[in-house]
Amino acid sequence: MKLITAIIKPFKLEEVRESLDKIGITGMTITEVKGFGRQKGHTELYRGAEYVIDFLPKIKVEIAVSIDQLDEAIDAITKSASTGKIGDGKIFLSALDQVIRIRTGETDQDAI
């Protein structure tokens, strides 16, 4: 099992959710986060004054998947989150040693 953590642009969330739903992945955790990568923020003009926005709003999507679903999930996220412009985000993969569903006590694949 793997944990996919994707950092995406906020307006791409619904597209990513629909894309994952089409391949049978319905469970995910969403967190509103702020950060920056190579784009290093940007400047905005407000009432004639320039402001530097260091941390840009992003969405962190976390999904637990089986190894069988991994490539398909990464492909779905990559295609649906891409705008082709800087700041599209990143995908991180982590190993999941064990998953436990609290309500039923199911473990691992059954808990996903």
Phi, psi and omega in degrees: 000150180228152171252119177264125174243116181243131174255118186229169175288140184304321183287353179265356185302310183297322178296318178294316180299315179297320180296318179289324179298323180297332180260009174093011177259112185247339182266131177201160175243132183242134177227135174277125182229170174229147179179186176205156176237235180293335183289341174053035178077194179201173178252144177233154178255124179226117181051043176083356180250143179269134178237138177266124177258103183283317185252123182265145179291135178221171175240133175256121180251126178242130184222128173267127182225158172282163178301325180299326183269350191303303184298320180294320179293317179298317179298317180296317180293313182301313182291319185279337181268349186281134170245348182084005181245163179301143178092011179296332176122192182217160173235129178243141178244136177227148176283142174250116180286319182204145175233136180229126175276120186298315185299314187253343184082003178299151182234162175050235187301322180293333182279339180283000000 
